[in-house]
Amino acid sequence: LCVLSFRDVPSVDILVWSELPTGAGLGSSAAYAVCLAAALLSACGAVSCPLKEGESTARWTEEELTLINSWAFQGERVIHGNPSGVDNAVGTWGGALRYQSGKITPLKRVPMLRILLTNTKVPRSTKVLVAGVKEKILKFPAIMNPVLDSIDAISQECQSVLEVMSANPSPEHYPVLEELFDINQHHLNVIGVGHPSLDRLCRVTASHGLHSKLTGAGGGGCGITLLRPDTSVLAMEAAKRDLCACGFECWETSIGAPGVTAHSSSSLKAEVLHALAES
């Protein structure tokens, strides 16, 4: 992996500051690879600096993002061996994308959705989980293949709902998404990537009228809980309190955010500026 090998550039020190827990199925390695690729490509002049005078943030052109993504994918290959390319693509372009049969298609219209992200802190091996799913498919093809077809149908239905929501953000769409969350979570348990910790997460949030599903490889790791626009602060805080009482860790965040972005120092958090000053 030699982004800089063909350019005359000075040696550099790279400081990484992250709020993402590692090894939890949140794509932390891809986020690192995307940021590193963007920084190194900028340093050697392969991509321009998108920031104009007075701007706090700016994004690269589509052509430059494609180059950043290709190098980030090589970084993911170093880390994971044979990655799908989904995580680095989301980190590069942001928003949401569809992945099917190795093909990645960014979705053009995606609403910003509030979620509660919960880390069960249960370690798991993606490689072992994937092998278990493959074994189950080989053992019960007539049973498992229809389940996989149903999961695909859920993702297509979800895509349709999100595209409608983007054009017409109405509260009536949230019950549909919640039902899709529930069905998907049951299917994921059927194919063998569930875990008692994730079942507990779903039960706790359901007691507060919220709907959750696993994210990432499953078998522990993280789950996401959909928050409606009218979800009260009291309900969310109560759910977070109960989840933390289980030994879990929670963050309120959103999905559908922009991808890799260049920031001026004025736009950085105080914690980041402090870390830079200390380096």
Secondary structure, 3 states (H helix, E strand, C coil): CCCCCCCCCCCCCCCCCCCCCCCCCCCHHHHHHHHHHHHHHHHCCCCCCCCCCCCCEECCCHHHHHHHHHHHHHHHHHHHCCCCCHHHHHHHHECCEEEECCEEEECCCCCCEEEEEEECCCCCCHHHHHHHHHHHHHHCHHHHHHHHHHHHHHHHHHHHHHHHHHHCCCHHHHHHHHHHHHHHHHHHHHCCCCCHHHHHHHHHHHCCCCEEEEECCCCCCEEEEECCCCCCHHHHHHHHHHHHHCCCEEEEEEECCECCCEECHHHCCHHHHHHHHHC
